[in-house]
Amino acid sequence: MKGDVLMAKVPLVKLAEANRTFAGHRVLNKLSLEIAHGEVVALLGRNGSGKSTLLKALSGLDALDGGTRLSTVPLRRIGFAPDRFPRLRFSAKEYLRAMGKIRGMAPAEADRRIDKLFELFRLETTTDAQLRDYSKGMLQKVNLMQALLEEPELLLLDEPLSGLDAPTRTELTHILLLLKEQGMTIVFSTHERELAARVADRVVQLQDGRVEPMTLEGEENSPNRVIAFRLMDAAAQGFYAAFEGVRQRYEGQGIWICHVQADRADDFLRAVLAANGSILSVREDSTRTNVRGAAYGGKIC
Ligand SMILES: Nc1ncnc2c1ncn2[C@@H]1O[C@H](COP(=O)(O)OP(=O)(O)OP(=O)(O)O)[C@@H](O)[C@H]1O
């Protein structure tokens, strides 16, 4: 725990007085931003305010015109999912294998990882369909999968849910929450305040080339307990509907995780046990303090 608190204070990546100019237009203007280990940060801003430019600056993929970028993460441990993903003449598996090769992964290791990602994203592994024939949602899943290929320490996502239908949005939101539970450091840009409020520990707004902290209306500020548990699927179906005080819920590999209003947590725990569930862990919701906390021992990917 002590180690986690210390890690939380170490910036994984830091921009100081960063400048980026395109054709005389200064998009980043003496911008300073630190991303702490295990933190999830949402980046809001109007169209053209420079969100993609900032994500690229954080990744180190794009050079700055001025200022500095400091990072403790090697480039290969940074996953980046751009806002546009090409419709290629490859199947998803062929594409991900090629990406693994380019990144210098051993073929067996890449295949192990790709299989896990197919499972996590619930994509059909055997299909030969090419990316150019994929739906937008499937394509975005492959985009996120390539960013997660090498178990990144820092995950940068440019508008990860933009233009997707409701079921895919829900599915991908749950995956983001699972990655967050594992302690992954994530920065994502979005136009959606609701997504930012739901997933991020911290929200910043990009305006006039700089970032300002932002508080979203309707954010829940009262404390939560994060409860991880197992339930039989059949029992889980009706479980939440009857329960007040559940603010977030998601599932992966048979483990359910709920963020429950603190004053309802004891009742919730009793209800899980009454439904023959087993409690894996209970902890304070640390998302308002940016302290990393592991909800359970299993790793999703
Ligand atoms: N490679 C480039 N060459 C020239 N101009 C660029 C380049 N990249 C970005 N810009 C310009 O920088 C500004 C910021 O672009 P950026 O894509 O970072 O904004 P954004 O906030 O991500 O926009 P959106 O919300 O529409 O995706 C825009 O005016 C854009 O035209």
The ligand as an ORCA input file, in Angstrom:
! r2SCAN-3c Opt
* xyz 0 1
  N      -0.266     17.698    -38.749
  C      -0.921     18.865    -38.765
  N      -0.680     19.771    -39.727
  C      -1.310     20.963    -39.732
  N      -2.238     21.334    -38.822
  C      -2.534     20.461    -37.860
  C      -1.880     19.184    -37.774
  N      -2.375     18.543    -36.683
  C      -3.279     19.370    -36.132
  N      -3.368     20.503    -36.823
  C      -4.232     21.654    -36.493
  O      -4.125     21.865    -35.112
  C      -5.402     22.214    -34.555
  C      -5.743     21.248    -33.438
  O      -6.001     19.965    -34.026
  P      -6.323     18.687    -33.142
  O      -6.643     17.596    -34.103
  O      -5.226     18.479    -32.184
  O      -7.630     19.156    -32.361
  P      -8.737     18.285    -31.614
  O      -9.105     19.021    -30.384
  O      -8.252     16.876    -31.462
  O      -9.927     18.320    -32.643
  P     -11.220     17.348    -32.791
  O     -12.003     17.457    -31.527
  O     -11.938     17.926    -33.960
  O     -10.670     15.963    -33.058
  C      -6.376     22.219    -35.712
  O      -6.511     23.544    -36.165
  C      -5.707     21.345    -36.757
  O      -6.082     21.732    -38.047
*
